[in-house]
Each structure stands twice: as C-alpha cells, then as structure tokens.
C-alpha cells in the first residue's frame, strides 16, 4: 500500500472555526520516538481548541460550522468556551504499531480552533 503525505495545512477556515491537519507531524513524532507500539495521546493546548480524528473533507467542516452557529450564535460573548464544552474532551487517543498511527484510510488528526486570535498548539504523550 502506498501512502500519500498531505502537507500540514489549514484544512478549513470558516468564520468562527479553523481546522488544521496535524496528522503528518504526529506521525513523524511517533516514528521518531523509537517505540514500536502503544497509544498516542494528542492534546490541544489552548482551551478554545479540540483534537478530533475525522475525514478531511470540506463538507463536514461547513456542517460543523452551521451546527455550532445554530446552537451558540457567533455574537455570544463566551462562545468559544461554550462550544469547546459542547465538543467534549480536547484529547484523542490513537493506537500505533510499528511506529505508525493506526488510522483508517481517510482518517486524519485534526486540530479544531474556536478562537481566531489564538494559534492552536498541541502536545503528544506516548504510552507503550
């Protein structure tokens, strides 16, 4: 099987939501760790961001943006904090084997940022 490396990039930039594909960076860090297998915990650092495993396709980002706008309007003063709470934990756990992430064919590690003024960061903890 051949793998294609998608460049680290913004997968979507919507009015109140930006999504960065960090799959390649996480994969490189796991491979460089020298650990043959275990679990990679990927954690978003700013409170107004979350990590999710998702297919990278534009439609889902637009759908999430519309859903969030209906639930918590963009003019709400504490929107980022409320939306972050609704989206759940900021961490994803991904198993890895032979130094490679165990993701589905089209799955990517995405960093959703809810606050445009903050650059989203992430951290990685490996167990195994």
N, C-alpha and C positions, 0 to 999 in steps of 0.2 A: 504494500500500500504506500502511495506517495502522499506526503503531507505538504501543504502549501502554507507558508508563513504569511499571515496577514499583518501588515505593518501596525505598530502601536499608533492608534489614531482615535480621533473622536468619531464614534460610530453614529452619533446623532447629536445635534444641537437644536434644541427646541426652546420655546420662550422661557420656560422655567425649569428645564431639565437638560442636563448634558450627560452623555454616556460615553465612557472611554473603554476601549477594548484593551485589557491588560494581559491577555492570555499569553502572548509571547514572552513578556517579561517574567511572568510567574513560571512559565515552562523553563526558561533559561535558569532561573534561580533554583528550581527543583533539580534540574540536571547538574548544575554546578555544585550542589550540596554533597554529592557523592553517596547519598543514601539510596539504596536500591528500591525500597518500598516504604509506604507509610501513608500518612494523611497530611495534606497541606491545608492549613487554616489561613484563609486570606481575609484580612480585616481592613475595613475602611477607617481612616483616622479621623477626618472631621465628622462631627455629629450629624451634619446635614448630607451625608452620603451613605450608600449601601453597596455591597458587592452582591452580584447575582450571577448565577450560571444560566445562560439564556442563549437562544439562537440569535445571531446578529442579523436581523432583518428590519428594515425601516418601519414596516407596518406596526410591529409590536411597540416601538418607541412612541409613535404617534398615538396609538391606542392608550398607552400608559399616560401620556401627557393629557389626553382628553379626559380620561377617567379621573386623574388627580385634580384637574381643573373643576370637574363637576362636584367632587367630594369636598375639596378645600380650595375655594377661589383664590386666584393669584393676588388679590388685594388684601388677603388676610394677613395681619401683622406677623403672626408666628407660623406662617405656612410651612416653612422648611422643617421646623421641629415637629409639627403635626403630621406632615407627610412621612417624615422619617419614622415616626412611631407606627404609622399605618403599614409601612413596608416591612416592618419586622426587624429581626437581628441584622447587624451590619456585617456579619461574618458568614463566609461559606466554607464548608469543609469538602475537599476534593481528594479522593484517594489517588496515589501514584504508585506505579510499578515499573521497575527497570528504569527509573529516573524520568518517567513520562507521566503526565497527568492522564487520568482515566476519565476522559470526557467523551461524549457522544460525537458522532461525525460532524455535526454542525454546531455543537455547543461551544460557547466562548465564555471567558471570565470577564464580566462587565462591571465597571465601576460607575454607578449612577450618582450624579451630583445634583443636589437640590438647591444649592446656593451658588449663584454665578460669581460672587465676589471671592469665593474661596477655591483655591486649586486643590482638587481632591488628591489625597495621598493614600497609600495602602501599606500594610505590613504583612509579613509572611512568617508563620510559625510552622515548622515541620516536626512531626512526630513519627518515629519509626526508625 
